[in-house]
Amino acid sequence: MRRAIAAMGRWLILITLALLCESVVCADLYSALGLERGAGAVEIKKAYRSLSLVYHPDKHQRSSEDDKARASQRFVEIQKAYSILSDPERKRTYDLEAHFGEHDQEATQDGARSRRRGSWDSDSTADSISQRAGFQHSELISSETMMLTEKNFDKVVFRSNKAYLVQVYDDTSILCQRSAPQWEQSSRVLHGLAQLGRVDAHNSATLVQKLGSSALFSIPVRRSDLPVIFGFRPGCRHFSCAKRYHGPVKVERLSTFVSEKLLGLKNIKKANKEFLSAKVNGKSVFALISAKQPSLLFRHLATEHQEEVTVAHIDFKDNERTFWSERYGVVQVPSLIIFKENSEPTVEYVGSKDKLKSVFKKHRLQSVPELTKANAGALGCIPGGLAQTCFVIVDSPRSTSLTRWKSFVTSIQRDFDVAIEDEVKYTWIDSGAAKTFCNSFADRQTSALVALVFDHEKENIVRYDSVALDNQSRVRHWIGDILSSNIHDSLRSAHFSTDFLPDARVMPINSSIWRALIQDLSDIFESLWLMVLHYNIIPLVLTIVTAAGTTWLRRLVVRVPSVGKRKQAVKANMTQKDVAVYDINGVLQNGKSVYTATIFSLEGNLAFRKVAGKFEKERLLAFVEVNDATIEAFGSPNIYDRTGNMMKIIVWHPSKEKYTTLSDLGDPNKVGDELNDILNGGADWTSAM
């Protein structure tokens, strides 16, 4: 009975759509509103309001009859299109009906009706809808988020400057239906920070495949995994930067995913009351007084303007309400206490998103900010800008007078009535970095106040005057004359360009770069680990690691000598690293594993060299004449007779840990026989340790 009622309801909606579309180009209701198919509720409402203002009959009362008729017909089309697309259920039904028509036509032309039904690679969406999950009808999941397809994905996601969450869903999935309310709530919570869109797994099979297989260590999307959510950072231009979300579809979890993984929002540091008494230096200071944690929007604005604003969060407690009210004028929370140089603290209630944005925009700059190429447009100090008059203090930032004159111009701002708050701006400029500006507008002075009066009718032309910063009374009177237009006729005119202004100061590389690098590396390892878990290859990985570790340990045990022998070798050869030892032929012997016959001789020993000549072709025996410079190269120099009275040869074992003493050189034949015995392994060795 319920299925019959549901089917009847769908047919009634389709019949109503057909009747309403008689006078509208029903092939695409979106075109009636100037939109692409799949536009979301926000875009539809915005387009409807804009077009209604243009084609409303009251706007064409003075037009010709033909123009009135065309405008009236167009207005009716807009009204009918909006009546369908503004209703989520009717919009969803229309989207499916339009999609069925397209694919049925393609199937007829290409013979696609013979394809397997109910799969992602099937183009027969009508058949797949009726055959999914083994039953004929399923509840359609309505949503205010944008429908993404292969046609609009590149334009909507990759060309967006905001973070994007993309959900792959299926109308027949129970989990998709259950998570739909959380998805819609997330769209409202993240509005302004991230955009949300959906991809129908059955209608956009190619797009689903790209989402699931383009990123590093990616995991393909399976039916059993739905709903699957992917995140794209601002500025992403390819599927390879897709970040897959793992976890339940919950508002809090998705908000954390967006703030940490996609936007990289900075954490707002906690502060106490003593923070409010700290000296303001260079940046505006925003202290958030709130009983709750800072919102995502506040963290986003703090991260966006971190070069201009220092932010902190102070926890508000009910028992301190009197303190905040009497000391700073905080009546309700959340409120921002704003501190600037040479200014009294300002309190702003920030109970809404729009108010919070406006406060950051209004107070992020100092009362007297530095004028540079980067911020001249934001300050309005350019031809065609919002400011009519800009006062520029020309001085060195290292000068003590700059702080005094900044305080002075801040104090006199209240003395002059200005019709529009942003009509007059007070700034300063570095005289050392803005030589062109000083030469053009400050009469080559290095300490002056320049007035720039912009003429919005003459492009790139400015009227200007300057006064030396030497007398506050004279400067105050001069500012009054400029603002009252008393001396505008006497002002000089000149061409003005932002090229006259200095570049913004280069800020040192901060920790945000390292945080971004660490974030990317953690994303890679996280994706790799999740892929290992997904494919259940942990046993294989453990087997490979165990085999490699066992092989390494086996080689280590075989190659590394015992600890005792290593210590002895190090002790015996410790001095050999520092002293070069050459044999009588001039060949370096350091590091060679041979028997070494040595004798102490300062000027060379002929008898020793005659014996060496008999063993000239012996590769395992070297002859070295030791002197005062090389005697330390051997482990036991005390065994040598340095007087030269004893002409005995000392032969060292290749290990240099033991030696033996031969007969006197007076009997060369006997010495030769003893050397042959050593080479044949018949020597008696004495330990040198």
Buried (B, 14 or more C-beta within 10 A) or exposed (E): EEEEEEEEEBEEBBEEBEEBBEEBEBEBBBBBBEBBBBBBBBBBBBBBEEBBEEBEEEEBEEEEEEEBEBBBEBBBBBBBBBEBBEBBEBBBBBBBBBBBEEBBEEBEEEEBEEBEBBEBEBBBBBBBBBBBEEEEBBEBBBBBBBBBBBEBBEEBBBEBEBBBBBBBBBBBBEBBBEBBEBBBBBBEBBEEBBBBBBBBBBBBBEBBBBBBEEBEBBBEBEBEBBBBBBBBBEEBEEBEBBBBBBEEBBBEBBBEBBBEBBBBBBEBEEBEEEBBEEEBEEBBBBBBBBEEEBBBBBBBBBBBBBEBBBBBBBBBEEEBBEEBEEEBEBEEBBBBBBBBBBBEBBBBBBEEBEBBBEBBEEBBBBBBBBBBBBBBEBBBBBBEBBBBBBBBBBBBBEBEBBBEBBBBBBBBBEEEEEEEEEBBBBBBBBBEBBBEBBEBBBBEBBBBBBBBBBBEEEEEBBBBBBBBBEEEEEBBEBBEBBBEEEEBEEBEEBEBBBEBBBEEEEEEEEEEEEEEEEBEEEBEEBBEEBBBEBEEEEEEEEEEEEEEEEEEEEEEEEEEEEEEEEEBBEEBBEBBEEEEBBBBEEEEBEEEEBBBBBBBBEEEBEBBBEBBEBBEEBEEBBBBBBEEEBBBBBBBBEBBEBEEEEBBBBBBBEBBBBBBEBBEBEEBEEBBEBBBBBBEEEBEBEEBE
